Amino acid sequence: MAETIALQQDATPGQPCKLHPQSMCPAFGSLRILTRIEGSHPVMATDTGCLYGLTFVTHFYGARKSILAPTLGTAELMSGQVVEGTRAAIDVAAKEPGCRLIPVVSLCVAETAGMPEELLPQRIGEAEVVLVRVPAYAIHSHPEAKDVAMAALLRRLGDTTGPKEPRTVVLLGEVFPADPLAIDGVLRRMGVEQTITLPGRSIDDLHRAGRAGALAPLHPFYKETTQVFRSWNVPVVGGAPVGISGSYAWLKALGTLLELDPGLVQQVADEERERAQALVNARPLAGRVLVTGYEGTELAYARLLVEAGAEVPYVSTSIAPDPLVLPDELWLKARGTKEVIYRKSLEEDMSALDRYAPDLVLGTTPFSSAAKDRGIPGLYFTNQLASRPFFLSGGMAATLGLVRDTIDRGAKYREMQEFFAE
């Protein structure tokens, strides 16, 4: 009944439709992390049109291997050759040098989405075969598709039978490469012995993850994956090491969870908080910023900007509400953020642009372009912001430096607008 009500609300005349994502097929998020695993050779079971589009996008984002697929046009789908064709593609993938994992990605096409897992091999040669169901019409953002893929891999490959590693922490989130190194360095000073970053390149990390002492979801959209760790009785630390108060609270919470030396944890947390506070004190932000996007990390970025001195009246994201996001939402609303929109639409963002007259917008390509048309600086969230360090004081410095420099260029944007308007 609740789902029916939600659908009716989404379909209200005059309101933006939220029954489907306003982006490319979200399934590329799954393919993005599956292709980057060393020894992984994905097989995609879908029709030819989806195969073409997703292969193109996945290679654009850095895949360096082929995505194998059976030929599934109208004739093959109607004649029921889906399983046979997929099994043949699995056989080809297994012959690739060094193949250890064959993720079989099934998409929205009715015949492939309903593929019976029991008719696929569990293992072929040295490779594990894992069915990853990614019904993209039911997944509204590519971050959430990463969650689906990660959970499917861990359910199959996670090993909870070996000896526990009580001082190993799993960092869950596809982040800028320098961030896990920085976090690992700080945690080792507190007494953590090792960190595992997922999604990652190593299949062995997937095996070890179930024996870790704690899970730290750096991004709040890994709901299904987090549930897998909870089913293994691996404790989960909320929040993320973002900004001044967020980093301090996260380090303290993780230290308590792992039963590390309280004095040492306090010392490290204090030092990190002091470095972050000094950065803000030296050059605080000034200006009004709208934070929008489809990465799923928008609330955390907004929190960082507010702590640094910016006004952030409006935040929107493509992910759904979740307990992992709620603390950031409450924190923001207590400090002046008027609107936090989940499952956002471009129409909602454009309406906010009219209401709030910002000095900077962070958002998708069309929204950033709309802001620039008005002489307002805009940054494309995915390629210009999310591709930089973000966590702890080091990431804070990199992010705030970019934001500050862009706000300072506001006069040049207005000059260009006036020039081309003449």
Secondary structure, DSSP 8 states (H G I E B T S, - for coil): -HHHHHHHHHT-TTS---SS-SSS-TTHHHHHHHHTSTTB--EEES-HHHHHHHHHHHHHTT--S--B-----HHHHHTT-HHHHHHHHHHHHHTSTT--EEEEEE-SSHHHHT--GGGS-SEETTEEEEEEE--GGG--SHHHHHHHHHHHHHHHH---SS--EEEEEEEES---THHHHHHHHHHHHHT--EEEEES-S-HHHHHHGGGEEEEEESSTT-HHHHHHHHHTT--B--S-S-HHHHHHHHHHHHHHHTT--HHHHHHHHHHHHHHHHHHHHHS---SEEEE--SSS-HHHHHHHHHHTT-EEEEEE-SS---TTTHHHHHHHHTTT--EEESS--HHHHHHHHHHH--SEEEE-HHHHHHHHHTT--EEEIIIIITTS--SHHHHHHHHHHHHHHHHHTHHHHHHHHHHHH-
